[in-house]
């Protein structure tokens, strides 16, 4: 079975590493020659919207998927008309547009903060009346790892002027203004849905993961989430994500990020793909998110999402420490992506696994002393 992956970054690399032992072959559509997935399969080096490249990429594929959500809409549509593309072009379109994303959540009774779109300077006065500061202004499209957004904390005498300045800084592009959420923790639910011929659909959930960000970039993930002692947050997250998956007739892995508030979960955003906060599943779950994504898209039975105790994952950004220092830490697993050092760039991650969260505290503290980010 030959699988096409749009994108050859670290997520494509990890999909390849998970799929090769299952007998899958891979082809990647990727503009960069030295991408992380280069050694995992054939590379079609072309822009994502290049028709000739797409035709060479799609030839004799069993199915196609993607490793990032900013795939051009035209590319997704072109592929979906010729072969099975999962997740669907519809799921991709919703994730690419923050207004569509928040509206979808709201329509499915998934809690979200108050929000409004801003497409021109003339709309700012009305926007701040509906969404008073403190608030967050984000570009409607693109933007990741903290890019494309401004946190507006002070109302001052003229909230509209504050928003207008931020809108200018973001390039005067269509934006969304969201009420600021006062949260105690950030969590994500990684889930996978597959179609079971003759039996409808099958959905499996990984344990709720608690995430910590620095400079807008994911720093640390812990699973199961320490903030969810009684499991009520996981139950709520599963309910919301199940509704989303079923409404989209979704196939594959999805990640939905939530804020934890005194009144419960508030949905932040969705990623229709394997996700950084699920990297711990490679070492800490019976079946990784990457393998289960391939199983789902390839119409194979899903593997167990049960975790092997507790896990902590820490990203390596900008530069990597001396590998031997990491390997000296008990139960530490180092994953490097084959990327050159550059400020703000994700170069790899380290996973710690153990029987309980308590058993990982000393190793986590030691690892945090070693890892120094360059952002």
Order of alpha helices (4+ residues) and beta strands (2+ residues): beta-alpha-beta-beta-alpha-beta-alpha-alpha-alpha-beta-alpha-beta-beta-alpha-beta-beta-beta-beta-beta-alpha-beta-beta-alpha-alpha-beta-alpha-beta-beta-alpha
